[in-house]
Amino acid sequence: MTTATRTGFAASTRSTAGRRRFEGVVRIILLACSGVAVATTLGILASVLFESVVFFREVSPLAFLFGTQWSPTGSPPAFGLVPLLAGTLLITLIALATATPLGLFSAIYLSEYASPRLRRVLKPVLEMLAGVPTVVLGFFAALTVAPFIRQAGTAIGLDVASESALAAGLVMGMMIVPLISSLSDDIINAVPQSLRDGSLAMGATPSETVKRVVLPAALPGIASAIILAISRAIGETMIVVMAAGLAANLTFNPLAAVSTITVQIATLLVGDQEFDSAKTLAAFALGLVLFFFTLALNIAALRLVRKYRQHYD
Amino acid sequence: MNQISSVQPAPAPVRILAERPEKMAARGVNIHYGDKHAIKDLSITIPDRAVSSFIGPSGCGKSTFLRALNRMNDTIPSCRMTGDITLDGRNINGRDVDPVQLRSHVGMVFQKPNPFPKSIFENVAYGPRIHGLTASTTDLEERVVESLKKAGLFEEVKDRLHQPGTGLSGGQQQRLCIARAIAVNPEVILMDEPCSALDPIATAKIEELIDELRQNYCIVIVTHSMQQAARVSQLTAFFHLGTLVEFGDTDKIFTAPRDPRTQDYITGRFG
């Protein structure tokens, strides 16, 4: 044993300088890594802000925020945000109306009803949907869903544009189903089993238990999952570029073609562009609006969870 | 109440098991958890209006058997049971029995207090609401107050009925869970180590409460504390390795056990 050779604590002379230096280096490397991410975010924000200021020297912020016409290539060009905001909102609403029930109900099925074996198979399959590249979902929307909706609409005498908000919204909804179901499933699973036992032992049925005990306890978390999904939907580009169209119509008709903030940013910057015209600079102003929305939504989700988090010790 | 407490006086300390009316009974019960044979050929008769306690070392199957009495084991997929368990002579595992219905007659209080994340009032109102037991809001309020009083909690919470049940102390939470169980008028109350998460003062209050409740209910309590079994129960069952070793009057079990294993356990030689 080492006890024979080991000196006592009072007499120990081993230096700690080397170890301290090593710990210091490790710390600096780790700090630098997280620093890169933060610095990049700040850098992007600064660049977007800076270019937006240049844009707003040419176009008044009021005309941008409240203008109801968007035609950056027209003469004179018009930079009204309202049609794009409406289009973004419309598609997001359609996506949510699709994804919230689908995602939430599949989460409830997975966590409360499915056998552990089925759950082990179903959950990864559902999450695979999140791995489908959005460009694939985009052409699925444009080439399969949109024509189908158009034909179905024509069959019952409705006038449907070949690129419609409905097609884009439905497919975007499918995109965010796994986001909502996976997050909600985790949240529902975090509700302690003792609460379910308590409810079942009162003679409540499984569905009464879900409705009256499990869901209320999980609600803040589910709400924040939905907010994160909204923020994801607002920022989504490929699906809407392909399926929603470019025409910036100010309409809430889901069967019409609409355009979104992200679509316009993409089209403004695709191809060779000079970066000093109001047309390209508008992309930065749109980017700023987008950044503001997603940031606000993410903060809202975070606060919701913090405020209403149930403490089960 | 569906029991007529005024007709039958508080049970006198009857010494003989046979003189007590049967409430629940098990005949040849075997329970398997996956590969584990948790309960082996168990038969027992649990009397009404008395406290029966189940004691025994950890893993002896006492909680498993308790959960079989209101079919809570149904919620565990790997759990299988054979044999008969009856309540007032009716097989609780019969095809015509809905476990949901059964559990409204056989209530349960758990090891760790588990109030719902709702107000104190809503916690107690939960059962009457889902079973549609009350005709009006006034009815419901009366029943909530009555249940809280029976659980000895009303005086402490009457000014904050609409505050969260999770804000109460551990002992109060457990009494809230008892009030919640009482509110659906059960005939049997199962308690799975109801005091193991509580301090001695809170424990004493729950034990007092159990002693009062036995006048109207059949109570079965699983406990790790032999002192508790001796204090609150009239009958004690000793479980060991999935078998029921001995069941009889608490006094006899603790002073003159028939089986050497019981003797060893109560004198602290194992467990």
Chai-1 contact restraints between the chains, C-beta under 6 A:
chainA,res_idxA,chainB,res_idxB,connection_type,confidence,min_distance_angstrom,max_distance_angstrom,comment,restraint_id
A,S194,B,K112,contact,1.0,0.0,6.0,A-B,restraint_1
A,S194,B,N114,contact,1.0,0.0,6.0,A-B,restraint_2
A,L195,B,N114,contact,1.0,0.0,6.0,A-B,restraint_3
A,G198,B,N114,contact,1.0,0.0,6.0,A-B,restraint_4
A,A201,B,R103,contact,1.0,0.0,6.0,A-B,restraint_5
A,A201,B,M108,contact,1.0,0.0,6.0,A-B,restraint_6
A,M202,B,G127,contact,1.0,0.0,6.0,A-B,restraint_7
A,G203,B,V100,contact,1.0,0.0,6.0,A-B,restraint_8
A,G203,B,R103,contact,1.0,0.0,6.0,A-B,restraint_9
A,G203,B,S104,contact,1.0,0.0,6.0,A-B,restraint_10
A,A204,B,I130,contact,1.0,0.0,6.0,A-B,restraint_11
A,T205,B,V100,contact,1.0,0.0,6.0,A-B,restraint_12
A,E208,B,I130,contact,1.0,0.0,6.0,A-B,restraint_13
A,V213,B,F116,contact,1.0,0.0,6.0,A-B,restraint_14
A,A217,B,P117,contact,1.0,0.0,6.0,A-B,restraint_15
A,Q310,B,P117,contact,1.0,0.0,6.0,A-B,restraint_16
